[in-house]
């Protein structure tokens, strides 16, 4: 195993550890899958992809974040544009020598297409960035990269600012608070045992163990070519202590990350 592969393993393990700690549904689903003999251990799960969100910004965005994973051998593939949500995205394939590593999906919010008031709020937090922070990282140190991906580059937004951004863009508000925390990871369903290898069957299993599924746009989302069927959990609620503009502090519950399933 190459040194870059070892470092990448550290980075991905760190991402999954932080993500699992913030999304209790992950351990609940995996434990139930083991108890039902769907898998023998967590390592049997094929993680189809993990997803990052960011801002299109001179010192952030896809072109910044991709530097990390390109260094470890990931290759940029197809471009996607989501016009109504004001997003651009690419997916990245893992190094060829790697087995069962997830694909990456990195998207970015096109800040210049948001309203002027929302742009002003977001830019008031990003103004502390004067260079691309990835350029200062030692990409050979997996623990440093893991720490970077879980450390904010700007101070936490006030409740009023978070709410104002949320009113226009759920995506932008999520990034403003969460930054590079994983937005979701995706369990590959069609590789499971026969009784659980379709989205419909697996959704029934999930609901039987008390997992709440996202019904927005339909419980099962089907691609235009009918070849991809997906579902997901409702985003985990995260109790968060916010400072208000009058200086007071109060805990509010906001949307965090979720788990996705793909057939």
Order of alpha helices (4+ residues) and beta strands (2+ residues): alpha-alpha-beta-alpha-beta-beta-beta-alpha-alpha-alpha-alpha-beta-alpha-beta-beta-beta-beta-beta
